[in-house]
Amino acid sequence: MSARSIMPVLVVVLCVTIHAAPLTIYVAPDGNDSWSGRLLQANSSETDGPLATIIAARDMIRQLRDTNIELDEVSVSLRGGTYYMAEPFVLLPQDSGVTYAAYPGEKPILSGGRIIGNWKPGPGGKIWSANIPDVAEGKWYFQQLFINGRRCVRARTPNDGYFTIAGGAKPKVDPDTGNAIPRDKTAFDFGAGDIKPWPDLNDVNVVIYHSWETSRLRIATVNETTRTVEFTGPANWRFERWGSGQRFFVENAPDALDAPGEWRLDRHTGTVSYYPFPGEDLSTAEVIAPRLKILVQFKGNADAGHWVRNINLVGLTFCYEDWVLERGGHSDAQAVHTAPAAIMADAAIECTIEKCEIVHVGDNGIWFRRGCKNNRIVQNRIHDLGIGGVRIGEPFMPPRRPPSEQVTSSGNLIDNNHIFDGGHVYAAG
């Protein structure tokens, strides 16, 4: 055997990773979540076409990734029209690396609202009402109403100006110890007729102005003899801390629906009522109430190192999100710093919200809260807000700094946004 015949043979194996081509999934109001989403519009036989919801598009991408297909560029293109969301759009770390954008030249609207119809005028046509079974059954309760895109005034008294606190409530006496229990944050005295023992106090809010903050409190009891109101929870600041004559008004009381543009909801009967402006016809108006308490959530976990990365929301409109009043009411030290937002983010990294509109919401517009880094919030229009526009970071207690760099929100760009018309629910926002 020759030397040549026994020389070793070198075998070179090239390992090639097959990458899928860039993928675009289409979503349209007239789509179908059982279709492939690969077509811009339905085919002639209507057996395939775009998906109907943004959530179906997110779930389809999850399924593709579960089959080990490596997707280089993934985008979801939303056609123009209104999408009524049945649930919040939640984005987890597994959803990273996707762009959700408006189809060129079109305006997709993602709405957390629900249209209310079947309005009927009452005696004399002064008050219109509609019955909502889901409210009567305890499945839904809303705190805002919009007619033809206009925020309506929740029935309040007085209609203009404010009542003023008549004085501090006397302390209670603990029957067991005999000690005085202060009520300087939980009760106050009011003027004659300002507050009444209405049939359902749980439906009524009292909005109290402190020097730079507002409290929204629920009524626990009303004593007409002493003219004292007591609340289900405390205000952050004690009443009359900065002097007498502290301002407040009452909202959603049964007898407060007495001026054009006001509305009221009765949770027990499920009846929503509205006092129209002259010439306003609710039988032809678009009336919308919010049903979702959050619209979008980037849901990572900075403490565990689980990040949501490189998700882009571009050219989308998000609207109709509701605020929630806790059982003990809501009261902060300043800037309503514990209230949420329509778009919430935790542990988001290098994500973008660009050229979007956030409108008709009950809380803040956007909050990039814990462990959010190097994100971009640019060229958005954020308006008609219950509180404020954009928040970054968390209100940590003393020593008033994040416990670690990992959970710190930093390096975020907020640039060239148009933010206006806020503070409709909490003026301090």
Sequence and secondary structure as in RCSB ss.txt:
>XXXX:A:sequence
MSARSIMPVLVVVLCVTIHAAPLTIYVAPDGNDSWSGRLLQANSSETDGPLATIIAARDMIRQLRDTNIELDEVS
VSLRGGTYYMAEPFVLLPQDSGVTYAAYPGEKPILSGGRIIGNWKPGPGGKIWSANIPDVAEGKWYFQQLFINGR
RCVRARTPNDGYFTIAGGAKPKVDPDTGNAIPRDKTAFDFGAGDIKPWPDLNDVNVVIYHSWETSRLRIATVNET
TRTVEFTGPANWRFERWGSGQRFFVENAPDALDAPGEWRLDRHTGTVSYYPFPGEDLSTAEVIAPRLKILVQFKG
NADAGHWVRNINLVGLTFCYEDWVLERGGHSDAQAVHTAPAAIMADAAIECTIEKCEIVHVGDNGIWFRRGCKNN
RIVQNRIHDLGIGGVRIGEPFMPPRRPPSEQVTSSGNLIDNNHIFDGGHVYAAG
>XXXX:A:secstr
  TGGGS            B  EEEEE TT  TTS S SSS  TTSSS  BS HHHHHHHHHHHHHTT  BS EE
EEE SEEEE SS EEE GGG SEEEEE TT  EEEE EEE    EE GGGSSEEEE HHHHTTS   S  EETTE
E EE EESSSS EE  EE   EE TTT  EE  TTTEEE  TTTS   S GGG EEEEE SS EEEEEEEEEETT
TTEEEESS  SS TTTT S  EEEEES GGG  STTEEEEETTTTEEEE   TT  TTTS EEEE BS SEEEE 
BTTTTB EESEEEES EEEEE     TT EE SSTTTT  EEEEEESEES EEES EEEEESSEEEEE SS BS 
EEES EEEEESS SEEES    TTTS SSSTT  BS EEES EEES  SS TT 
